[in-house]
Amino acid sequence: VNVFDTCSKTRHVQAILKGNTSMFNPGIMLVDLRKWRSGAITRGLERWQRKTSGCGDMIPLNLAFQGAFDALDWRWNVHPLGAQFMYVPASCLSSAKILHWAGPFKCWRQYSDWERLASLHPKVCELYEAHKPRHTCSIAP
């Protein structure tokens, strides 16, 4: 069951979805800490988290901010990589600043069915291979 599908049935979420409020994906967030600390953002977020228990972080964050945010350029959050049957054009991948892996199908998961879906976007795995974390160790003399 999709968390958003379940949570979208709550009255709080329906209220925000029926309005013209923009929503954001909090997978990539840039926060002005001075502004955050000067307001009641934490208290409001905690209140929404209690009211939407089990809905993850996207719903309470969007309810807390209710459109009061600036959107980053799309290149800073190319998503949802790793989602089933998605396709991201090569031109978007080559312009990306951050690749947001939000789905279950990831290059680094051995049993993720990645091979089956890689044909939809072979450039994604090439990008991952070029930038994946590398374990290194050095032996002190």
CNS distance restraints for C-alpha pairs under 8 A (distance, minus, plus):
assign (resid   1 and name CA) (resid   5 and name CA) 7.42 0.50 0.50
assign (resid   1 and name CA) (resid   6 and name CA) 7.30 0.50 0.50
assign (resid   2 and name CA) (resid   6 and name CA) 6.44 0.50 0.50
assign (resid   3 and name CA) (resid   7 and name CA) 5.96 0.50 0.50
assign (resid   3 and name CA) (resid  54 and name CA) 7.90 0.50 0.50
assign (resid   3 and name CA) (resid  55 and name CA) 5.96 0.50 0.50
assign (resid   3 and name CA) (resid  56 and name CA) 7.44 0.50 0.50
assign (resid   4 and name CA) (resid   8 and name CA) 5.68 0.50 0.50
assign (resid   4 and name CA) (resid  55 and name CA) 6.98 0.50 0.50
assign (resid   4 and name CA) (resid  59 and name CA) 7.93 0.50 0.50
assign (resid   5 and name CA) (resid   9 and name CA) 7.05 0.50 0.50
assign (resid   6 and name CA) (resid  10 and name CA) 7.86 0.50 0.50
assign (resid   6 and name CA) (resid  55 and name CA) 7.89 0.50 0.50
assign (resid   7 and name CA) (resid  13 and name CA) 6.88 0.50 0.50
assign (resid   7 and name CA) (resid  52 and name CA) 7.35 0.50 0.50
assign (resid   7 and name CA) (resid  54 and name CA) 7.96 0.50 0.50
assign (resid   7 and name CA) (resid  55 and name CA) 5.66 0.50 0.50
assign (resid   7 and name CA) (resid  59 and name CA) 7.87 0.50 0.50
assign (resid   8 and name CA) (resid  13 and name CA) 5.31 0.50 0.50
assign (resid   8 and name CA) (resid  14 and name CA) 5.95 0.50 0.50
assign (resid   8 and name CA) (resid  17 and name CA) 8.00 0.50 0.50
assign (resid   9 and name CA) (resid  13 and name CA) 6.93 0.50 0.50
assign (resid   9 and name CA) (resid  14 and name CA) 6.39 0.50 0.50
assign (resid  10 and name CA) (resid  14 and name CA) 6.19 0.50 0.50
assign (resid  10 and name CA) (resid  52 and name CA) 7.81 0.50 0.50
assign (resid  11 and name CA) (resid  15 and name CA) 6.12 0.50 0.50
assign (resid  12 and name CA) (resid  16 and name CA) 6.71 0.50 0.50
assign (resid  12 and name CA) (resid  52 and name CA) 7.90 0.50 0.50
assign (resid  12 and name CA) (resid  63 and name CA) 7.92 0.50 0.50
assign (resid  13 and name CA) (resid  17 and name CA) 6.11 0.50 0.50
assign (resid  13 and name CA) (resid  59 and name CA) 7.22 0.50 0.50
assign (resid  13 and name CA) (resid  63 and name CA) 7.54 0.50 0.50
assign (resid  14 and name CA) (resid  18 and name CA) 5.96 0.50 0.50
assign (resid  15 and name CA) (resid  19 and name CA) 6.50 0.50 0.50
assign (resid  16 and name CA) (resid  20 and name CA) 7.71 0.50 0.50
assign (resid  16 and name CA) (resid  21 and name CA) 6.39 0.50 0.50
assign (resid  16 and name CA) (resid  63 and name CA) 7.01 0.50 0.50
assign (resid  16 and name CA) (resid  66 and name CA) 7.51 0.50 0.50
assign (resid  17 and name CA) (resid  21 and name CA) 7.21 0.50 0.50
assign (resid  21 and name CA) (resid  66 and name CA) 6.22 0.50 0.50
assign (resid  21 and name CA) (resid  67 and name CA) 5.33 0.50 0.50
assign (resid  22 and name CA) (resid  66 and name CA) 7.34 0.50 0.50
assign (resid  22 and name CA) (resid  67 and name CA) 5.14 0.50 0.50
assign (resid  23 and name CA) (resid  62 and name CA) 5.92 0.50 0.50
assign (resid  23 and name CA) (resid  66 and name CA) 7.60 0.50 0.50
assign (resid  23 and name CA) (resid  67 and name CA) 6.53 0.50 0.50
assign (resid  24 and name CA) (resid  58 and name CA) 7.69 0.50 0.50
assign (resid  24 and name CA) (resid  62 and name CA) 6.75 0.50 0.50
assign (resid  24 and name CA) (resid  71 and name CA) 7.53 0.50 0.50
assign (resid  25 and name CA) (resid  58 and name CA) 6.43 0.50 0.50
assign (resid  26 and name CA) (resid  57 and name CA) 7.58 0.50 0.50
assign (resid  26 and name CA) (resid  58 and name CA) 5.98 0.50 0.50
assign (resid  26 and name CA) (resid  61 and name CA) 7.64 0.50 0.50
assign (resid  27 and name CA) (resid  77 and name CA) 7.77 0.50 0.50
assign (resid  27 and name CA) (resid 100 and name CA) 7.10 0.50 0.50
assign (resid  27 and name CA) (resid 102 and name CA) 7.98 0.50 0.50
assign (resid  28 and name CA) (resid  76 and name CA) 7.58 0.50 0.50
assign (resid  28 and name CA) (resid  77 and name CA) 6.22 0.50 0.50
assign (resid  28 and name CA) (resid 100 and name CA) 7.76 0.50 0.50
assign (resid  31 and name CA) (resid  36 and name CA) 7.44 0.50 0.50
assign (resid  32 and name CA) (resid  36 and name CA) 6.18 0.50 0.50
assign (resid  33 and name CA) (resid  37 and name CA) 5.93 0.50 0.50
assign (resid  34 and name CA) (resid  38 and name CA) 6.04 0.50 0.50
assign (resid  35 and name CA) (resid  39 and name CA) 6.43 0.50 0.50
assign (resid  36 and name CA) (resid  40 and name CA) 7.51 0.50 0.50
assign (resid  36 and name CA) (resid  41 and name CA) 5.92 0.50 0.50
assign (resid  36 and name CA) (resid  42 and name CA) 7.59 0.50 0.50
assign (resid  37 and name CA) (resid  41 and name CA) 7.41 0.50 0.50
assign (resid  37 and name CA) (resid  42 and name CA) 7.96 0.50 0.50
assign (resid  40 and name CA) (resid  44 and name CA) 6.18 0.50 0.50
assign (resid  41 and name CA) (resid  45 and name CA) 5.98 0.50 0.50
assign (resid  41 and name CA) (resid  64 and name CA) 7.20 0.50 0.50
assign (resid  42 and name CA) (resid  46 and name CA) 6.08 0.50 0.50
assign (resid  43 and name CA) (resid  47 and name CA) 6.17 0.50 0.50
assign (resid  44 and name CA) (resid  48 and name CA) 6.27 0.50 0.50
assign (resid  44 and name CA) (resid  64 and name CA) 5.86 0.50 0.50
assign (resid  45 and name CA) (resid  49 and name CA) 6.04 0.50 0.50
assign (resid  45 and name CA) (resid  60 and name CA) 6.24 0.50 0.50
assign (resid  45 and name CA) (resid  61 and name CA) 6.37 0.50 0.50
assign (resid  45 and name CA) (resid  63 and name CA) 7.98 0.50 0.50
assign (resid  45 and name CA) (resid  64 and name CA) 5.39 0.50 0.50
assign (resid  46 and name CA) (resid  50 and name CA) 6.31 0.50 0.50
assign (resid  47 and name CA) (resid  51 and name CA) 6.37 0.50 0.50
assign (resid  48 and name CA) (resid  52 and name CA) 6.00 0.50 0.50
assign (resid  48 and name CA) (resid  60 and name CA) 5.04 0.50 0.50
assign (resid  48 and name CA) (resid  61 and name CA) 7.84 0.50 0.50
assign (resid  48 and name CA) (resid  63 and name CA) 6.83 0.50 0.50
assign (resid  48 and name CA) (resid  64 and name CA) 6.66 0.50 0.50
assign (resid  49 and name CA) (resid  53 and name CA) 5.67 0.50 0.50
assign (resid  49 and name CA) (resid  57 and name CA) 7.72 0.50 0.50
assign (resid  49 and name CA) (resid  60 and name CA) 5.35 0.50 0.50
assign (resid  52 and name CA) (resid  59 and name CA) 7.53 0.50 0.50
assign (resid  52 and name CA) (resid  60 and name CA) 6.69 0.50 0.50
assign (resid  55 and name CA) (resid  59 and name CA) 6.34 0.50 0.50
assign (resid  55 and name CA) (resid  60 and name CA) 7.67 0.50 0.50
assign (resid  56 and name CA) (resid  60 and name CA) 7.65 0.50 0.50
assign (resid  57 and name CA) (resid  61 and name CA) 6.06 0.50 0.50
assign (resid  58 and name CA) (resid  62 and name CA) 6.14 0.50 0.50
assign (resid  59 and name CA) (resid  63 and name CA) 6.14 0.50 0.50
assign (resid  60 and name CA) (resid  64 and name CA) 5.95 0.50 0.50
assign (resid  61 and name CA) (resid  65 and name CA) 6.19 0.50 0.50
assign (resid  62 and name CA) (resid  66 and name CA) 5.49 0.50 0.50
assign (resid  62 and name CA) (resid  67 and name CA) 7.22 0.50 0.50
assign (resid  65 and name CA) (resid  69 and name CA) 6.82 0.50 0.50
assign (resid  72 and name CA) (resid  76 and name CA) 6.50 0.50 0.50
assign (resid  72 and name CA) (resid  77 and name CA) 7.90 0.50 0.50
assign (resid  73 and name CA) (resid  77 and name CA) 7.79 0.50 0.50
assign (resid  74 and name CA) (resid  78 and name CA) 6.37 0.50 0.50
assign (resid  75 and name CA) (resid  92 and name CA) 7.66 0.50 0.50
assign (resid  75 and name CA) (resid  95 and name CA) 6.35 0.50 0.50
assign (resid  75 and name CA) (resid  96 and name CA) 4.55 0.50 0.50
assign (resid  75 and name CA) (resid  97 and name CA) 5.38 0.50 0.50
assign (resid  75 and name CA) (resid  98 and name CA) 6.77 0.50 0.50
assign (resid  76 and name CA) (resid  96 and name CA) 6.46 0.50 0.50
assign (resid  76 and name CA) (resid  97 and name CA) 5.00 0.50 0.50
assign (resid  76 and name CA) (resid  98 and name CA) 5.02 0.50 0.50
assign (resid  76 and name CA) (resid  99 and name CA) 7.72 0.50 0.50
assign (resid  77 and name CA) (resid  96 and name CA) 7.52 0.50 0.50
assign (resid  77 and name CA) (resid  97 and name CA) 7.31 0.50 0.50
assign (resid  77 and name CA) (resid  98 and name CA) 5.40 0.50 0.50
assign (resid  77 and name CA) (resid  99 and name CA) 6.17 0.50 0.50
assign (resid  77 and name CA) (resid 100 and name CA) 5.87 0.50 0.50
assign (resid  78 and name CA) (resid  92 and name CA) 7.70 0.50 0.50
assign (resid  78 and name CA) (resid  93 and name CA) 7.51 0.50 0.50
assign (resid  78 and name CA) (resid  96 and name CA) 6.26 0.50 0.50
assign (resid  78 and name CA) (resid  97 and name CA) 7.87 0.50 0.50
assign (resid  78 and name CA) (resid  98 and name CA) 6.27 0.50 0.50
assign (resid  78 and name CA) (resid  99 and name CA) 5.10 0.50 0.50
assign (resid  78 and name CA) (resid 100 and name CA) 5.65 0.50 0.50
assign (resid  79 and name CA) (resid  99 and name CA) 6.49 0.50 0.50
assign (resid  79 and name CA) (resid 100 and name CA) 4.89 0.50 0.50
assign (resid  79 and name CA) (resid 101 and name CA) 6.56 0.50 0.50
assign (resid  79 and name CA) (resid 102 and name CA) 6.98 0.50 0.50
assign (resid  80 and name CA) (resid  86 and name CA) 7.72 0.50 0.50
assign (resid  80 and name CA) (resid 100 and name CA) 6.11 0.50 0.50
assign (resid  80 and name CA) (resid 101 and name CA) 5.97 0.50 0.50
assign (resid  80 and name CA) (resid 102 and name CA) 5.28 0.50 0.50
assign (resid  80 and name CA) (resid 103 and name CA) 6.51 0.50 0.50
assign (resid  81 and name CA) (resid  86 and name CA) 7.43 0.50 0.50
assign (resid  81 and name CA) (resid  88 and name CA) 7.84 0.50 0.50
assign (resid  81 and name CA) (resid  99 and name CA) 7.07 0.50 0.50
assign (resid  81 and name CA) (resid 100 and name CA) 5.94 0.50 0.50
assign (resid  81 and name CA) (resid 101 and name CA) 4.60 0.50 0.50
assign (resid  81 and name CA) (resid 102 and name CA) 5.97 0.50 0.50
assign (resid  81 and name CA) (resid 103 and name CA) 6.36 0.50 0.50
assign (resid  81 and name CA) (resid 106 and name CA) 7.94 0.50 0.50
assign (resid  82 and name CA) (resid  86 and name CA) 7.72 0.50 0.50
assign (resid  82 and name CA) (resid 101 and name CA) 5.49 0.50 0.50
assign (resid  82 and name CA) (resid 102 and name CA) 5.99 0.50 0.50
assign (resid  82 and name CA) (resid 103 and name CA) 4.24 0.50 0.50
assign (resid  82 and name CA) (resid 104 and name CA) 5.73 0.50 0.50
assign (resid  82 and name CA) (resid 105 and name CA) 4.33 0.50 0.50
assign (resid  82 and name CA) (resid 106 and name CA) 5.29 0.50 0.50
assign (resid  83 and name CA) (resid 101 and name CA) 7.96 0.50 0.50
assign (resid  83 and name CA) (resid 102 and name CA) 6.65 0.50 0.50
assign (resid  83 and name CA) (resid 103 and name CA) 4.10 0.50 0.50
assign (resid  83 and name CA) (resid 104 and name CA) 6.28 0.50 0.50
assign (resid  83 and name CA) (resid 105 and name CA) 6.21 0.50 0.50
assign (resid  84 and name CA) (resid 103 and name CA) 7.11 0.50 0.50
assign (resid  84 and name CA) (resid 104 and name CA) 7.67 0.50 0.50
assign (resid  84 and name CA) (resid 105 and name CA) 6.98 0.50 0.50
assign (resid  84 and name CA) (resid 117 and name CA) 7.49 0.50 0.50
assign (resid  85 and name CA) (resid 117 and name CA) 6.94 0.50 0.50
assign (resid  85 and name CA) (resid 120 and name CA) 7.41 0.50 0.50
assign (resid  86 and name CA) (resid 120 and name CA) 7.40 0.50 0.50
assign (resid  87 and name CA) (resid 120 and name CA) 5.93 0.50 0.50
assign (resid  87 and name CA) (resid 121 and name CA) 6.05 0.50 0.50
assign (resid  88 and name CA) (resid  92 and name CA) 6.63 0.50 0.50
assign (resid  88 and name CA) (resid  93 and name CA) 6.88 0.50 0.50
assign (resid  88 and name CA) (resid 121 and name CA) 6.67 0.50 0.50
assign (resid  89 and name CA) (resid  93 and name CA) 6.55 0.50 0.50
assign (resid  89 and name CA) (resid 121 and name CA) 7.64 0.50 0.50
assign (resid  90 and name CA) (resid  94 and name CA) 6.12 0.50 0.50
assign (resid  90 and name CA) (resid 121 and name CA) 7.74 0.50 0.50
assign (resid  90 and name CA) (resid 123 and name CA) 6.60 0.50 0.50
assign (resid  91 and name CA) (resid  95 and name CA) 6.34 0.50 0.50
assign (resid  92 and name CA) (resid  96 and name CA) 6.14 0.50 0.50
assign (resid  93 and name CA) (resid  99 and name CA) 7.92 0.50 0.50
assign (resid  93 and name CA) (resid 123 and name CA) 7.58 0.50 0.50
assign (resid  93 and name CA) (resid 124 and name CA) 7.20 0.50 0.50
assign (resid 101 and name CA) (resid 106 and name CA) 7.14 0.50 0.50
assign (resid 104 and name CA) (resid 112 and name CA) 6.73 0.50 0.50
assign (resid 105 and name CA) (resid 109 and name CA) 7.37 0.50 0.50
assign (resid 105 and name CA) (resid 112 and name CA) 5.09 0.50 0.50
assign (resid 105 and name CA) (resid 113 and name CA) 6.40 0.50 0.50
assign (resid 105 and name CA) (resid 114 and name CA) 5.38 0.50 0.50
assign (resid 105 and name CA) (resid 117 and name CA) 7.95 0.50 0.50
assign (resid 106 and name CA) (resid 112 and name CA) 6.40 0.50 0.50
assign (resid 106 and name CA) (resid 114 and name CA) 6.18 0.50 0.50
assign (resid 107 and name CA) (resid 112 and name CA) 7.82 0.50 0.50
assign (resid 107 and name CA) (resid 114 and name CA) 6.12 0.50 0.50
assign (resid 107 and name CA) (resid 125 and name CA) 6.17 0.50 0.50
assign (resid 107 and name CA) (resid 128 and name CA) 7.22 0.50 0.50
assign (resid 109 and name CA) (resid 114 and name CA) 7.85 0.50 0.50
assign (resid 113 and name CA) (resid 117 and name CA) 6.84 0.50 0.50
assign (resid 114 and name CA) (resid 118 and name CA) 5.73 0.50 0.50
assign (resid 115 and name CA) (resid 119 and name CA) 7.43 0.50 0.50
assign (resid 117 and name CA) (resid 121 and name CA) 7.65 0.50 0.50
assign (resid 118 and name CA) (resid 122 and name CA) 5.28 0.50 0.50
assign (resid 118 and name CA) (resid 124 and name CA) 7.92 0.50 0.50
assign (resid 118 and name CA) (resid 125 and name CA) 7.33 0.50 0.50
assign (resid 121 and name CA) (resid 125 and name CA) 7.87 0.50 0.50
assign (resid 122 and name CA) (resid 126 and name CA) 6.73 0.50 0.50
assign (resid 123 and name CA) (resid 127 and name CA) 6.15 0.50 0.50
assign (resid 124 and name CA) (resid 128 and name CA) 6.23 0.50 0.50
assign (resid 125 and name CA) (resid 129 and name CA) 6.04 0.50 0.50
assign (resid 126 and name CA) (resid 130 and name CA) 6.34 0.50 0.50
assign (resid 127 and name CA) (resid 131 and name CA) 6.47 0.50 0.50
assign (resid 128 and name CA) (resid 132 and name CA) 5.42 0.50 0.50
